[in-house]
Every structure is written in C-alpha cells, then in structure tokens.
C-alpha cells in the first residue's frame, strides 16, 4: 500500500465522522497538507535516485 492509498483511506474515515463544519475544514486542510508533503517527498526521492 502506498502513501496516497493511505491518505485516501484516511479521507474516507474522516468523511464518516459526524463533526462540526469547522472541524471538517480543519480535516480538509490536514489532508491537503499530507498530500502536499507526500508529493514533495516523492519528487525528492525521484530526483535523488535519478541522479545516481
């Protein structure tokens, strides 16, 4: 399972929660930050190992 699958699974779990609107916004921001971090990490790894 890759990191993007885990993020999708987390999204599904969070969508099932009954929380306030503000909490939903915070969860969406958290997911966006996780996705941004995962993409950055993936790009870093690709760049690092493509030079070797």
ABEGO torsion letter per residue (X at the ends): XBAAAAAAAAAAAAAABBBBAAAAAAAAAAAAAAAAAAAAAAAAAAAAAAAX
